[in-house]
Amino acid sequence: MDASRRQSGIQQLLAAEQEAQQIVNAARAAKSARLRQAKEEAEREIAEYRKQMEDEFQRKVAESSGDSGANVKRLEQETAAKIEQLNQQAASISPEVIQMLLRHVTTVKN
């Protein structure tokens, strides 16, 4: 009877050891899954943060570059000055152009 008890005790110990090993394996698998999930979430958060920073950077670049109101206003003023200068030049040579056209139109060549 002692031998069968020992054998039974050994079998129980082996069964308990196998059960403990299964529990440990399940815990490792769960830990691994949690780590994968955490890594994926971290990567998503990093991508979102990177996009926010890139958008903010592009907005700041746009504000400080040619899209700003000061540059647009300066360009409008320069354009208006050029147009006025061209109008003055056209007004100053307009009588000469009219005289030249009249001379060519009224002159008859044989």
Stockholm file with secondary structure:
# STOCKHOLM 1.0

chainA/1-110         MDASRRQSGIQQLLAAEQEAQQIVNAARAAKSARLRQAKEEAEREIAEYRKQMEDEFQRKVAESSGDSGANVKRLEQETAAKIEQLNQQAASISPEVIQMLLRHVTTVKN
#=GR chainA/1-110 SS CHHHHHHHHHHHHHHHHHHHHHHHHHHHHHHHHHHHHHHHHHHHHHHHHHHHHHHHHHHHHHHHTTTSHHHHHHHHHHHHHHHHHHHHHHHHHHHHHHHHHHHHHHCCCC
#=GC SS_cons         CHHHHHHHHHHHHHHHHHHHHHHHHHHHHHHHHHHHHHHHHHHHHHHHHHHHHHHHHHHHHHHHTTTSHHHHHHHHHHHHHHHHHHHHHHHHHHHHHHHHHHHHHHCCCC
//
